Amino acid sequence: MNNVSIKSNYKIVLINPRIESYSSTLPPLGLLYIASVLERDGFLVQLFDIYPYDDRDIPLLLNANPDVIGMTILTDYWERAVFISNIINKHLPGSTFIIGGVHVTALPEESMTKIGADIGVLGEGELTMLDLCRKLQSGTDWHDTKGIIFRNNAKTFVKTDPMPYIDDLDSLPHPARHLLDFNKYLVPPGIIRGQWSERSTTIMTSRGCPFQCIWCGSNCTFGRKVRYRGVNNVIDEIKLLISKYRIDTIWFVDDTFTLNKKRVIEFCNSVIKNNIQFKWGCQAHIKTADEEMFRSMKKAGCVQLDFGVESGSNRVLRSLNKNSDADSIKKAFQICKKIGMRTAATFIFGSPSEKEEDVEATLRLAKEIYPNFVSSFFITPYPGTALMDIAIKNDWILPSERQNYGLKKRPSLKIYFSEEELYSIRKRFQKAFTYRNFSSVFFNPVYMAKAINLVCRNPAGILSGIKKFSKTKVFDDFIFEFLIHYTKNR
């Protein structure tokens, strides 16, 4: 790279727009990885994780007067992203405005038009952002950068060739968590549902998912091929988190942590060998259930496995392209019960083929496998998913409605059930597991004392929770609404 024309002190601001959600305790790992890659190359990077109730960060963003602004966009965050982009376009017209994330990758032209960005990054962002920022800094032509979309002089959109996926994930530095006030993410009760932890956070150890569930858009960003970080690389990050931030619990955010049995056991053996003391949990696919692997995980500190069960009806599971069935689900939970591993299970209502008999089959299966924690959601067509294509083709949802729904806010598909019926189904389902979900806290004196202290210090959160409960009649919603208020005002 020619250093003669390079602008010194090149400033880059990265933005994560938020909506009000308990996921606010989860740091924006994607942006933190991009930030770490840019910092390693010598760029000055600031990161703003902007909450809907905390616009005080916006003046700081404007005062930074960056050369480049990069903003990631999830579909659920769309309206907030539009709000922030309007401010950027009005007050920082001299900055190069770049957007990325799964929503932009799924709907690139629409996103560029409505956000008013200069460049869109499609897919995995680290290498594309690095190449772009190098070229922008040096003043060289950036239009041939792989993995981008932009408007040419004729105001038509141009997409370049895709940027290859990063095969060697160990080549990436650890996420730049130091750019955030990281302690604000490390708050009880933590990330693992039904478990209490004081200081929990997230790690990603792989990218890509081979499964093809019709509602999931993970492949938009990371593809189908699974790429793994080396075990030693992951162990180093865990050690760093424990020593620097006193982390006691880690949630591995891989789409499926348990895909490679040999690697999982190698990781567990390394945790034990290094005498690393922490609790952890992860997502496991039903078809990966294996007693030897699960025993190894428990021995290494794994306290809970989360399974996407989704339905008790084989017909619905097939329609969802879930690659599981009721017998496999029962077998996986039997293994976990045998070895004493806690389980969490998610279920989806409102699927395209779901009828009353399928709902009853789901309730029967859920009671039979009896997870330690149960969550249920309304199926939601997101841009970039097969479900969205099916929904639009069948006129189940209008294109204009794509950005108005969230995973748990309201039913978006009303095919065999009305909206009111779907609310009623979910209420009945969650009520059946209220005791199960919270008994681990209610009957643990230490956890209960901490929970009471948390509640007593946040009376406004109680009112917020009651208001939510009055609408849904689901106790879980009271708890999570309280936690949203708690994290907002901590």
Secondary structure, DSSP 8 states (H G I E B T S, - for coil): ---TT--SS-EEEEEEE--SSGGGGS--HHHHHHHHHHHHTT-EEEEEEE-TT-TTHHHHHHHH--SEEEEE--GGGHHHHHHHHHHHHHH-TTSEEEEESHHHHHSHHHHHHHHT-SEEE-S--HHHHHHHHHHHHHT---TT-TTEEEE-TTS-EEE-------S-GGGS----GGGS-GGGG--TT-SSTT---SSEEEE--EE------TT--HHHHH-SS-EE--HHHHHHHHHHHHHHH---EEEE--S-TTS-HHHHHHHHHHHHHTT---EEEEEE-GGG--HHHHHHHHHTTEEEEEEEEE-S-HHHHHHTT-S--HHHHHHHHHHHHHHT-EEEEEEEE--TT--HHHHHHHHHHHHHH--SEEEEEE----TTSHHHHHHHHTTSS-GGGTTS--TTTS----SSS-HHHHHHHHHHHHHTTHHHHHHHHHT-HHHHHHHHHHHHT-HHHHHHHHHHHHHH--HHHHHHHHHHHHHHH-
